[in-house]
Every structure is written in structure tokens, then in C-alpha cells.
Amino acid sequence: MNKALMKNYADTFMDKVAVIHSAFDETPKTVAFVMVDKNLPDTEKCEVAFMKTNSINNAWWTNEGVEYVNDTPTCRSTSSGDHVLIGNKKYKCAPVGWELV
């Protein structure tokens, strides 16, 4: 598909959420933007962002729908204690589920 058509699709059906690594006493840092289905509830958007920023078989920053913005060539996977920003709402990855902060 051409770029204009893809941008129109993304603007219509997708949200871009920020993944912020802040667990393990780190200074909070945005490491990626992840495209998620606009119609999903926020907690499911968080789950998609979490899944897409975890390395299973390949480095997560090579996953489709992920824009890697960290200033290092590699990065750890998203973990409990990290955050996902959806619009102006920030969610913390809890040991089970997500907490609005």
C-alpha cells in the first residue's frame, strides 16, 4: 500500500502509545511508540504494548508496529514497574494487570 493510504488507516483505526521504562530504579525514559487498535480498552492497549516490547524469538524493537526511540542500540524488555502512556493517562505495569497512575 502507498504511504498516504497507510497513514490514513493509522489515523483512523490506530492509537500510538508510549512505552516508558522506569522499573529497577531507572530514570523514566520513553523507549518506544507502539501502534495499537484504537477500539481496544486501555488495559488491552497496554497488553499489546507490553507484548510488542518483549523479546521472545527476536529483538522486540524489530516488531511490526513498534517505533524504537531509545538512544542505545539494544534495550531490555518491558517489565513490571514500567509505564504505558495512552493520551494523557499513564498506566503502571503491576505484577498482575495495569494500574492507572
BELWOLIN-V658463 format. One record per residue. RES is the residue in one small letter. SS is DSSP state (H for helix, E for strand, L for the rest). PHI is phi in degrees with one decimal (999 if undefined). PSI is psi in whole degrees, -180 to 180 (999 if undefined). Layout:
RES|SS|PHI|PSI  RES|SS|PHI|PSI
This chain:
m|L|999|155  n|L|-80.1|163  k|H|-62.4|-40  a|H|-63.8|-41  l|H|-66.2|-42  m|H|-65.2|-40  k|H|-64.9|-42  n|H|-60.5|-43  y|H|-61.5|-48  a|H|-61.9|-43  d|H|-64.0|-32  t|H|-84.3|-42  f|H|-116.3|-6  m|E|-125.2|151  d|E|-114.4|147  k|E|-102.8|119  v|E|-111.4|151  a|E|-98.1|137  v|E|-106.0|123  i|E|-118.5|118  h|E|-85.6|124  s|L|-147.2|4  a|L|-74.9|172  f|L|61.2|37  d|L|58.5|29  e|L|-84.0|155  t|L|-71.7|129  p|L|-54.2|135  k|E|-147.1|127  t|E|-70.7|124  v|E|-111.0|-18  a|E|-162.4|157  f|E|-114.7|135  v|E|-124.0|133  m|E|-84.4|128  v|E|-132.3|156  d|E|-61.7|124  k|L|-60.8|-27  n|L|-85.0|-6  l|L|-74.7|150  p|L|-64.2|157  d|H|-55.1|-42  t|H|-64.3|-33  e|H|-73.4|-34  k|H|-60.9|-41  c|H|-61.5|-42  e|H|-62.6|-41  v|H|-63.5|-46  a|H|-61.3|-41  f|H|-62.2|-49  m|H|-60.8|-44  k|H|-74.0|-14  t|L|-112.6|33  n|L|-125.5|136  s|L|-85.9|122  i|L|-112.9|-74  n|L|-99.9|-23  n|L|-137.7|166  a|L|-61.4|130  w|H|-61.3|-31  w|H|-69.7|-4  t|H|-97.4|-1  n|L|-67.6|146  e|L|-64.1|139  g|L|84.9|7  v|E|-113.4|128  e|E|-108.2|106  y|E|-78.1|124  v|L|-124.2|10  n|L|-72.0|154  d|L|-91.5|9  t|L|-115.6|156  p|L|-70.8|-19  t|L|-134.2|168  c|L|-159.2|147  r|L|-68.5|165  s|L|-74.7|158  t|L|-68.0|140  s|L|-135.6|173  s|L|-56.8|133  g|L|103.0|-17  d|L|-82.2|173  h|E|-126.6|155  v|E|-126.5|128  l|E|-104.1|121  i|E|-119.3|106  g|L|63.0|-119  n|L|-108.3|15  k|E|-108.0|130  k|E|-111.3|132  y|E|-115.8|138  k|E|-100.7|134  c|E|-73.4|113  a|L|-91.7|169  p|L|-54.7|-32  v|L|-136.9|113  g|L|86.2|-160  w|E|-130.3|143  e|E|-119.2|129  l|E|-70.5|129  v|L|-115.9|999
